[in-house]
Amino acid sequence: MQTHFSDFQLKDPHIDHANGILRKCVHCGFCTATCPTYVLGGDENDSPRGRIYLIKNMLEKGEAATPETVKHIDRCLSCLACMTTCPSGVNYMHLVDHARTHIEQTYKRPLIDRMQRNVLAAIMPRPVLFRLALVAAKLASPFKSVIEALGGKRFTAMLNILPQKLEAPMAFGRAGIYPAAQKQKGRVALLRGCVQSVLDPNINAATIRLLTRLGYEVVVTDNNACCGSVTHHMGKEAPALASAKHMIDQWSEAEVDHIIITTSGCGVTIKDYGHMLRLDPAYADLAKVISAKARDISEFLAQIEIPQAQMNLRVAYHAPCTLQHGQQLKTQAQALLRRAGFDVREVPEGHLCCGSAGTYNMMQPDISKQLLARKLANINATNPQIIATGNIGCMMQIGSATKIPILHTVELLDWATGGPKPEKVSQI
């Protein structure tokens, strides 16, 4: 793609990087076939290729984002299926992240939009506030119709994905050192996380049980919360980078071999710390080291020996976009589940997003609902007893619309190798 940035513009390293990405695009359109929003609506501006043109135009002009550009960038799920299909190696992730930052800095959103984004950015990265917000939301649920009339569909969408049961806080999984249960093979840190640690602390507990059983010492650092992913994908770069630096400081001091991540959306961000902080002289090198140590739990377990089992249950595996496209980990989780004896069913159209995408299901509820309905129809076609996935957002999104138990991959692996039977599958 031909670009027309001035020499002055290209002195900005962010613009220079965006220019390099734009020039790789050859307009082939392969990305349109795997883009969920284009598949649903057929609007070129809601395809990666269309959005690339909008971003190019916005950045070349060096002006504030227009409402039309914002609308189509906001509709992007950042599922990154386009990057899997692109034959030219266009780094759409870095380009759309830069576009979101530009929008945040130059565009004044409508009041309700600003309010929702600021509330989510303030609450979700802070587990204590997030738990309080969930309790308040539960109390507000009976008044959905009134809330929708006052604030629109977005606020009722936030209520619709609430868990049926708010898990009690767990002591197991809090900050501390969890020793290996056998001869120690290594020392790893675990991202406790912000949203996941509140919505489903059983995931971290299962991870610690499994890793210590396999011979790994697990470190959960103090004040271990948000990796910066939530605010990063809203274009709020200052708080995102502050969160990233906080986690880099903690993990650097912990002196671990690897950093284990059980939320694939966080994994994409942490593995990109090296890029996000490349211009920060105090953190550039440290960020690269931490990114190199980051491992999704399925990625880590695939590289070590774990016991075989015979669970004999039908499992529909939903591949999170951030795992299969963002981290290019396409088969590890399924192979681990098969090794554990589960009958793993591949979900048709598995490359398409479920519509969760971080905060997307709360900010773009109509598109999100369409993608969820399509995903559920494909899952149900496999006739599963259990749904497995590797991202808390997908778990909440899919779980809000089905009675089939949905669990994290690591919960099933923990159970299969000697851990307790998860409460969600107590009736199976």
N, C-alpha and C positions, 0 to 999 in steps of 0.2 A: 504494500500500500504506500502510495506517495504521500509524504507529509510536508507541511509548510511552516515549520517553526522558525522563528528568527534566531540569529546567533545569540542574542540577548536572552531569549527564552531558554535556549539549550544550556545556558550557564547554570540554570536551576537543575540540580541532580535528579530531582523527581521528574521534571519534564523530560530531561535527557533519557531517563530510564523508560518512561512512557513512550517516547519517540521510537526507541529501539523495539519495543513490543509491537507498536502499530505497524512498523515497516515490515514485520514478519508476516502480517496477514495478507493472503493472496486472494481473498474474496471467494474462496471455493464453495463455501456454504455447507460443507460437511457437518459443521456444528449445529445447523438448524434441525437436523434429524434427531438429535439427542437432547435438545433444549426443551425442558418441560413446558415453559410458557409459550414457546413457539408451537409445540405439538398441540397444546390446548387451543390456542387462539389463531395461529397462522399469521400473526402480525410481524412483519419483518423487524420493526423496532423492538419487538419483544424476543428477538433472537440475539445470540452473541454477536453475529456479524452486524446486525442493525445497531446494537448498543455500542459496538466499537466505532462505527461512524459517528454516532452521537457524541461519544467521548472525545474523539479526534476533533470534531468541530468545536466542542466546548473548550478544550485545552488550547487549540490553535488560536482561538479568538482571545483567550485569556480573560474572559468575562465571567460574570456570575452565571450560574446554571439557570436554565429556563425551566418553567413548570413542566413542559413536555419532556425534556431530557430527564428531569427528576422522576417523573412518573414511570418511565421505562427502566431507569436504573433501579428504582425502588422495587420494581417487579422481578428483578433478577434474584434468584434464590442463592446464588453463589454455590450451586451444586457442583460446578466444575466438570460436568459431563462433557462440555465443549472441549476442555483441555485433553480429555481422553481420546476424543475423536479427531482433534486437529492434526493434520499431517505436517504442518509448518512449525509446530512448537510454539505457538502464540501463548504467552503467559497471561491469560485472561484474568487470573486471580489478582495479580499485582496491578493490572490496569484498572479493574473495577474497584479495587480497594482505594487506589489513588483518586478515582472519580468520586467515590463517596466522601473522601476527605475534602475534595474541592467543593462538593455540594454543601457539606457541613459548614465550610468556611465562607461560602459566598451566597447561599440561598436562604431566605427567611421563609420557613414553613408556616402553614396555617397553625393557629393557636392549639387546636386539639392534637394535631400531629406532633408539635413541639412538646406538648405536655406529656403525651404517651412515651415518646422517645426518651425524654429526660427522666421520667419516672422509672422506666425499665433500666436505663443506664445507671441510675443511682441505687436501685434495689437489687437487681439480679446478681451483681458481683459480690454482694455482702450477705453471707448466709443468715446472719441474725435478722437483718431487715427483711430478707426474702421470706423467711419463715413467718415473721409477723404479718407480712403482706398476704401470704397464703391464708393465714387464719382470718384476716380481715375480709379477704375475697370470699371465703366460705360463708361468712356471716352475710355478705352482700348477695350471694347467689339467688335467694328468693326474689330479689328485686331486679332480675335481669331485664325485664321489659322496660322498666323505668330507666335503668342505666343506658339501655340502647337508645331510648328516645332522647336522652340528654347528651350522650357521648358518641352514639353511632355503633356500628357493628364491631369495631375494633375492641371496644371495652367488653362487650359480651363474649367476644372470641377469647379474651383472656380468662374469662370465667369458665368457658366451655371445656378448656383443656386441663382444668384442675384435677388432681388425682382424687379418686373416690375416698381414699384414706391417706391422711398425712402421717408419714412415718415418724415415730418417736426418735429423738436424737439418740445416737449410739455412742457409748464410750469407746467401744472397739472400733478403731479407725481414726481416732483423734490423734493429735500430735504425740509423737513418741517413737521409740525404736522397738520393732517387733523382731525378735531373734529367730534365726532359722531353726526349724524343728529337727534337722539332721545336720550332718557335716556341712558347714557353710561353703557355698559355691560362689557367692557374690553378694554385693550390697547394692540395693536399688532404692531410689526415692519414688514415692507414689504421689501423684497429683491428687489431692483430696477433692479439689474442685469447689465451686460455689453452688450452682444450681443442683448438681447431682447429689452432693453431700446432704442436701435437705430433702429432695424429692425421693431419693432411694439410697440411703446409706448402706443397704445390704450389698451393693455393688463393690464398694471399697472393702467391706468386711470380707466378702468372698475372695477378692483379689489378695488380700493379706493372708488369709488362711491358705490359699492355694500356693502362693509364692513361698511362704515360710515352710510349708509341707514339702516343697520341692528343693529346699536347701538355700533359700535366699533371705538375707536380712533385709527388712523393709523399714525405711525411714519415712516418717510423715513429719514434715517440719512445722514449726509454730507459724501461726497466721498464714497457713497454706490455703489460699482461696482462689481468686479469679486469675486466670492466665492472661487476661486482656482480650479474649476473643469476642466477648459480648459487645464491648465498646468499639473495638477495632472494626467490626463489620457494620457499625452505625456511622463510621467516619469520624468518630471522636478519638482522634489520635493521641491527644495528651494523656487522658486517663488510661488508654490502652498501653501506651509505652511505659507509663508509671507502673502498671500492674506487671508488665513483662520484666522490668528492671527488678521489681520486688522479688519475683520468683527466681530470677537469675541469681540474685544475691543469696537467697536461701539455699538453692541447690548447689551453688559453687562452694558454700561453706560446708555442706553436707558430705562432700567428697564421696560420691557414689559412682558406680560403674555405668548405670543407666537410669533414666527417668521413665517410669511406667505411667502411661496415660490410658484411662478407661473410657474417656469421652472423645470420640474420634474428631469432633469439631474442634476441641481444644488441641488435639494432636496436630492438626494442620497449622494452627497459629504458632504453637511452640516450635515446630520444625521450621517455621519461617522467621523466628527471632533473629537469625543471622542477617536476613534481609531487612527486617523492620528497623534494626538498630545499626545498620551498616555505616551510617553517617555520624554515629555517636562515638567519639574517641575513647570515652571511658568504658563503653560497653560492647563495642563492635566485636572484639576478640572473644570476650566472655560469652556473648550471645551465640557465636558460631559453635563454641564448645558445647553449650547446653543444647542447642538444636541437634548437634551430632549425637548426643546421648539419648535423645527422646525416642521412645518406642511405644507404639500402641501395644496393649496387652496381648493381642493376638499375634502381632509381629514378634514380640519377645518369646512367647510360648512356642511359636513355630520353630524357633532356633535352638530350643533345648528339648531334652527328652522328658516326656510326661507319660504316665501309665495309660495303658489301654483299658477300656471298659466295655460293657455291653448294656447300654441303657434301653435300646429297642423302643424308642418313641419317635413319632413323626415330627420333625422340626422344620418349619418354613423359615429359611434364613433371609432376613431383610438386610441387604448390604447398604449401610449408610453411605451417602454420597461422599462425605468427608473421608471415608475409609477407602472406597474403591476408586474414586476420582481424585480427591484431594491428596491422599497418601499413596495411591496406586497399590493398595493392598487388596487384591481381588479374590484370593483363594485361601488365605491362611486360616481364617475363622471357620470356614466350611470344613477344611481338612481336619482341624482340631476337633470339631464336633463329630465328624465321622470316626475319628480315632477313638473317641469316647463312646462309640456304639450307637449314636443317634442316626436315625434315618433322615438325612438332610434333603429337603426338597428345595430346588432352585425356584425362585419366584419369577413368573413371566414378567417381562419389561423391567427386570431388576435394575437396569441402569437409570430408571426414572426416579425422581425424588418423591418422597412421601408427603412433602409440603410443610415439614416442620421448619428446617433451615434456621435454627437459632430463634430469633424473634419474629420470623416471617409469618408464622401462623397467627400471630397477634396483630401484625401490621398489614397483612394482605389476606384477610380471612376468606374472601371469595375464591381466589385462586387456590389457596391452601386446601379448602374443602374439596375442590374438584380433584386435586392430586391425591388427597386422602382416599376419596371414594374409588379412584382408579387403582390405587395401591391395595386397598382392602379386597377388591374384586379379584385381583391377581393372587393375593395371599390365600384367599378362600378357595381358589381353584386347585391348590395343592393339598387340601384337606388335612391341615396340620392339627396336631394336639397341642403344640407349643409354637410360639414365634420367638425367634432369637435375633438379636441385633447387637450393635456395639456403640450406641449413642443414646444418651438419656433423652434428647429431644425427640428422636424417632420413637422411643419407647412411650413417651407421653402422648405424642400425636396419634400413633396407631392404637395405643391402649385406650384412648378416649372413645373409640368407636367400635370396639370389639370385646367380646367376652373371652376370647382365646387368651390364655396366659401369655404375657410377653415378658421375656427375661433378657438380661445381658448375657452374652456368650460366656463370660467368666463365671457367672452364677451356675450355669449348667456344667461347666468344666469342674468347678469346685465340688459340686454334688457328685459328679461321676467319679471323682478321685478320692472320695472319702469324707467330703464335707456334708453338712446338713441338707436335707431336702428343702428347697425353697418353699415358703408358705404359699406362694402363688400357684404351685402345682400340687398342693396337698390332696386334691381330689382325684389326681391321676394315678 
